[in-house]
Amino acid sequence: MIGESVIRGIVTDYRQLPVVGAKVVINTAGLYPGRAMSAVTDEQGRYTLLRVAEGTYHVDVFEGTRLAASKVTVDGESSVDLDVVLPLEKPGDNQTVTIDSLSPSRDSWTSGCISHDVGDFPPYPMPQGL
């Protein structure tokens, strides 16, 4: 169902600078999600979703590896402002990824951990066979 409401806002990073090219996706909340709508932020970090039907929506905003999630309710022919702050991997932050998986060649669990300081070096591809 097409509505007359608008969801708009600005996507910024931790420094409150606009995030250009972030994708904003809304999908109806609930057990059976409906059709998704999306927009991409402009040079000022702004986005606008037009003709949104009344309802409650999950909102996912992502750019690269950064992700933020929210929920918004739209009533009738309203305009909803939803500004979003994306986390930013900045130099000095520590990022850890833990992997637990069942090895296809053995009936045992293996675990591994990769850690690096963001900004010190680029992330490397995941080693095979962890």
C-alpha positions in Angstrom: 0.0 0.0 0.0 1.4 3.4 -1.0 1.0 6.2 1.6 1.4 9.9 1.7 3.9 10.1 4.6 7.6 11.1 4.4 10.5 9.8 6.5 13.6 12.0 6.2 16.7 12.8 8.1 20.4 13.3 8.2 23.0 10.5 8.6 26.2 11.6 10.4 29.3 9.9 11.9 30.6 10.1 15.5 32.1 13.6 14.7 28.7 14.8 13.5 30.0 15.1 9.9 27.6 14.0 7.1 27.9 10.5 5.8 27.7 10.6 2.0 26.4 7.5 0.2 24.9 5.7 3.2 21.9 3.5 2.3 18.8 3.9 4.4 16.4 0.9 4.2 12.9 0.7 5.8 10.9 -2.5 6.1 7.6 -3.1 7.9 8.0 -4.4 11.4 6.4 -7.7 12.5 6.5 -11.3 11.8 5.8 -11.0 8.1 7.8 -8.0 6.8 6.5 -6.2 3.7 8.2 -4.5 0.8 11.3 -2.6 1.6 12.0 1.0 0.5 15.4 2.6 0.4 17.2 5.9 -0.2 20.9 7.0 -0.4 22.2 10.0 1.4 23.4 13.0 -0.5 26.5 15.3 0.0 25.0 16.7 3.2 24.1 13.3 4.5 20.4 13.9 3.9 17.9 11.2 2.8 14.1 11.3 2.0 11.7 8.4 1.7 8.5 9.5 0.0 5.0 7.9 -0.2 5.4 5.8 3.0 2.3 4.0 4.2 1.1 4.3 7.8 2.8 1.7 10.0 5.8 0.8 12.1 9.1 0.2 10.3 12.5 -1.2 11.0 15.1 1.3 9.8 18.6 0.0 8.8 21.3 2.5 7.8 24.6 1.3 6.5 27.7 2.5 4.8 30.6 0.1 4.3 31.0 -1.9 7.5 29.1 0.6 9.6 25.5 -0.1 10.6 22.8 1.5 12.7 19.3 0.2 13.3 16.2 1.9 14.6 12.4 1.7 14.5 9.9 4.4 13.5 6.1 4.7 13.4 4.4 6.7 10.7 0.8 7.9 11.3 -1.4 8.9 8.4 -0.1 11.8 6.2 2.7 12.8 8.6 6.4 13.7 8.1 8.8 12.0 10.4 12.4 13.3 11.0 14.8 10.5 11.8 18.5 11.5 12.2 21.0 8.7 12.5 24.5 8.5 13.8 26.7 5.8 12.3 29.6 4.4 14.3 32.9 5.1 12.7 36.0 3.0 12.8 38.5 5.6 13.8 42.3 5.2 14.4 43.0 3.9 17.9 39.7 1.9 18.2 40.2 -1.8 18.8 38.1 -4.1 16.7 37.8 -7.8 17.5 36.1 -10.5 15.5 35.5 -13.9 17.1 34.7 -16.8 15.0 33.2 -20.1 16.2 32.5 -22.7 13.6 32.2 -26.5 13.1 35.1 -27.7 11.0 33.8 -29.6 7.9 36.7 -32.2 8.2 36.2 -32.9 11.9 33.4 -33.3 14.4 34.8 -30.7 16.7 34.3 -27.0 17.3 37.1 -24.6 16.5 37.4 -21.0 17.6 39.6 -18.2 16.4 40.0 -14.5 17.1 41.3 -11.7 14.9 42.1 -8.3 16.4 43.6 -5.2 15.0 43.7 -1.5 15.7 41.6 0.3 13.1 43.7 2.7 11.1 47.0 0.9 11.7 46.6 -1.5 8.8 43.8 -2.6 6.5 41.8 -5.6 7.5 43.0 -8.8 5.9 40.8 -11.5 4.4 39.7 -14.2 6.8 42.1 -17.1 6.9 40.7 -20.3 5.4 40.1 -23.3 7.5 39.6 -21.7 10.9 
